[in-house]
């Protein structure tokens, strides 16, 4: 009569179990060590991928920051040019500028009342 080693429950101290002998007695230790090694490899791979992702995110953030700074600088130059042009127009045509301002104020006032 043979007994199935796989169906035998593994006790805390499996060396006392007469059915587990030789290589089978050391298998739980080997599986545990393999599990720890696999977990360490997974942890290492995740840390590596995490660092790669962080590096890529830092590079993308630096690119976006540079682009935003360029757009901001361009908008600032355009706004300053528009301000300068507007001041020049108002100085050359003060009556027209006042009439435009009154008309714009009137339209905004009508819209605001609704």
Secondary structure as UniProt FT lines:
FT   TURN            5..7
FT   HELIX           14..16
FT   TURN            18..19
FT   HELIX           23..92
FT   HELIX           94..113
//
